[in-house]
């Protein structure tokens, strides 16, 4: 009996293992849909796959928040999570960033082509000037040569002006593309990508970062009762209040109904006081449905706070754990690492 090469046997074993894992995931996805009384459509299966495999951590966290206390997902919940470009549920943010990167590459190439064309025109003009001087020396009519030079100069100036305008347009497009890739479309706050970059930058500078996770309480009930359009307006109002109270610190939308505040140069005690002011300001607002003036009721958020000098990821994890403690402790409260808390 001829033995197969070791790498071939391993490849076949890997294939069998992947096939077994995929089958197991498929079965789990179907059970997940059954548990929430959702139809096993391709879209719902994709949703279940993203959640179960943890490919998208933002989706997983959003679903866990919706299913708190054993609440079932509705089809409206699933559709909203998968369709929203700002929730991070599918791959909307990734696709958006990839699109911007592709635009940047094309614009860089376009700029290079414009610059090369201008250089070619300048070289041709210099050669024409040299030939003109030679023609005058040889006895040619000077007025004819001057008119030709003026026409040539006018053409070069026009092309240079066109190049300048195009360069400015490209510069503005580049700035807009960079901004779009790091900004949340609904609230106009920085997004998760911007938070990651800013935290890394602050740590490299040796600055202390205190981070606060803020998550709107019972947000699913708002969406279920009043619809996602009203829910979006509530998120925008919360975002505006957080920005106003926590200024000049950075407030970002991390995904779904979760916000992150980067409190640079602030220790946990100062951060606690700031976040408490923001929590109280949100709870004091009188939320109503704009179209009908129907009272929505009090909107609150829970928050978790942690601080770091060296490890942004660890600070985010600790703040996230404190946030869950705040949720489990009754919501509408702030918890810092170490147990400091406040409740409404």
N, C-alpha and C positions, 0 to 999 in steps of 0.2 A: 504494500500500500504506500503510495507516494504522499508524503506529508506536504501540506500547503505551506508556503513561506509564512513566517511569523507575522509580518506586517499585513498580509492578506487575511489571515485568520482574525487579527485584531480589527481590521476594517469591517469584516463581516459581523463580528460580535458587536462593534459599535453601531452598525446599521440595525441589528436586531434590538439593541438596547434603546436606540432612538425611536424605533417603531413601537416598542412596548411602552415607552414614556408617552409618545404622542397618543397612543390608544387610551392610556390611563387618563391623560388630560382631557381627551374627548369625552370619556365617560363621566369624568368629574364635571365638565362643562354642562353636560346634559342634566346631571343631578342638580347642579346649581340653578339651572333654568327652571327645573321642575319645582325646586324648593321655593322659588319666587313666583311660581305660576305664570312663567313667561313662555311664549311659543318658541320652539327650537328653530327659528329662522336663521339664515346665514348671518344677518347683522347681529342678532342676539347672541349667536354662538361666538362671533368675533369678540363681542363685549365680554362674555364669560371667559374666553381664552385670555384676553388681556388682563383681566382681574386675577384669575387663578395662577397664571404664570408669573405675575409680578413684573411683567415687561414695562408697564407704566405705573410707577409708584404713586403718581398724583391721582390716577384713576382708582387705584386700590384704596388710598386714603379717603377719597371722596365717597366711594361705595361703603366703606366701613363706617363713615360718619352717618350716611343715610340709613344704614341698617342697624344703628345703635338700638339696643333694647329689643332686638329681634324683629324690627319692622321690615316688611317685605318691600322689595323694589317694585315700582310700577313700570309699565311700558313707557310712560311719559318720562320717568326718571332716566331710563336707559337711553331713550332718544335724545334727551337733553344733554346727557353726558357725552354721547358719541358725536353729536352735531356741533356742540359749542367749540369754536376755535380757540377760546381763551381758557377752557377748563383743563386742557391737556389730556382729555380722556382718550382720544385716539392718538394720531400722530400729527395733529394740526400744527403745533408749534415747531416740530422738527421739520415738517414740509415747508413751513413759512421761512424758516432760517435757511434751509437748503436753497429755496428759490432766491432769497436775497443774495446768498453767496454766488449763485450762478449769475445774477445780474451784475454783481461787482466784478466778476471775471470778464464779462462781456464789455462792461464800461471801461475797464482798464485797457482792454485790447483796442476799443474804439479811440481812447485817448492817445494810445501809442500810434495808431494809424494817422490821426490828425496831426500829431507832432511831426511824424515822418514826412507827411505831405507838405507841411509848411517848410521844413528844411529843404526839401527838393525844390520848391518854388524859389526859396532864397538863393540856392546854388545856381539855378537857371538865370535868375536876375543878375547875379554877379557876372556870369559868363556873357550875358547880353551887354552889360556895361563895358566889359573888356573889349568886345567886338566893336561897340560904338566908338570907343576911343581910337581903335585901330582904323575904323572907317574915316573918322574926321582927319586923322593924320594922312590918310591916303587921298583926301580931297573931296569926300562925300558931302552932300548938303546937310548942314548942321541942324536946320529946323526940322527936317524929316526925321533925323536921328533923335532929336529931343522929344518930338511928338511920340515916337515909338517908345522911348524910355518912360515918358509920363504915363502912357497907356499901360505899360508893363508894371509901373509902380502902383498905379491905381488898382490893377488886378491883384497884385500881391497884398496890398492893404485890405482889399475886400476879403480875400481869403483868410488873412490874419484876424480880421474882425469876426468872421464866421467861426474861426477856430476858437477865439476867445469866448464867444457866446456859448459855443458847444461845450467848452471846458467848464464854464461856470454852471451850465445845466447839469453836467455830469457830477460836478462837485456837490450840488444840492441834492441830486438823486442819491449819491453815496451817503450823504448825511442822513437822508430820510430812511434809506434802507437799514443803516446801522441802528437808527432809533426805533424803527418798526420791529426789528429782531429782538429788542430788549424792552418792549413796552406792551402792556396789556391793553387789548383793543376796547374792552368794556369800560374800565375805570380810568384808563390813560395813566395808570401807575406803572412804575417799572415792574418787570415780570421776574420769574424765577431765575432766568438766565442772567439778568442784570444783578440780582442779589448775589449769586455765586461769584460773579466777577468782582463786585464791590467788596465782598468779604475777603476774597483773596488779596485784593489790592491793599486793604486796610491792614491785614495781617503782615504783609510784606513790609509795610511801613512801621510795624511794631506797635500799632495802636490797639488799645483795648476795644473789643467789640462786645456789646451786650445786645443779644437778639431776643425779640419777643414774638412768639407765635400767637396770633389772635384768630379765633374761629367763631363765626356767628352761630349762636345757639338756636337749635330747632329750626334751621333754615329750610329744611325739607317741608315743614308745615306751611311756611309762607308760600313756597312754590306750589304745593298741593292745593292750597285753598284759593290763592289769588292768581296763580299762573306764573310762568317763567319770566314774562315781561315785567311784572311787578317785582319779582325776585331780583331781577337785574337792577331795577331802580333802587331797591333796598341796598344792594351791594355797592352801588355808586354812592349812595348817601353815607354809608359806613366808611367807604374809602375817603370821602371828602372830610368827614369828621376826624378820622385818624390823621390825615395829612395836616389838618388845621391845628390840632392839639399837639401833635408830636413834632411840628416844624421847629428847627430846620433838619431834623433827622429824616433818613430815608424810610418811606413806607412803600411796600410793594405788595402786589397780589401774587400769592404763591400758587394759587389754584383753587377752583371751586369757591367756597365761602371763606377761605383761609387767607389771612394777610400776615406779612412779616414786617417788623420794624427793626432797622439797624440803628442802634443807639451808640454811635461812636464816641469814645472817651467818657462814657457814663458807666458807673458801677451799678450793681443789681439793686441797691437801695434807691438810687435816683431813678433808675429805670422803672422800678415798681411804682413809685409815685407818679411818674409820667403816664404809664399805662393805665393806672387807676383813674387818672383824670380823663383819659380818653374813654375808658369803659363807662364812667359815669356820664360823660357827655353824650355817648351813643344811647344809653338807657334813658336819658332825659328827653330825647327827641320824640316828637309826636308823629308817628308814621301813619299816613293815610294813602288810599288808592287815589291816584291823581285824577282818573277819569270819573269816578263815582263819589269821591270824598269818603268812602267807607273806611272806618278805622281798622288799621292792621293790628294795632296793639304795640306793646313794648318790644323792642328789638334789643337784644343784649349779645355780648360775646364773652367767651372765656379766653384766658391767656396764660401762656407759660413763658418763663424768662430764664435765660442762662447767659453766662459770660465767658469770654476766652481772650487770650493773647496770641495763641498759636494755632488752634485747631478749629476752623469754622464748622467743619462737618460735625465734630463732637458737640459744639455749642448748639447747633441746630437739633441734633438728636436729643440733647438734654432739655432744650426748650419744648420740643415736641412731647417728651415724656411728662413734663410738668403740665403741659396743656391737657393731656389725657387725664392727669390727676385732677385738674380743675373741672373737667367734664364729669368725671366720676364722683367728684365731691359736691355736685349739685349745680354746676354751671354758674355763669354770671359772676366770675371771680378770677383773680389773678394769683398764680402760684409761681414762686421763684424756687430755684434749686436751693434746698436748705429748709423749705417749708413755710416761708413767708406767704401769707395769703390774705385776701380780702373778699368778702361776699356782700352782695347788695342787700 
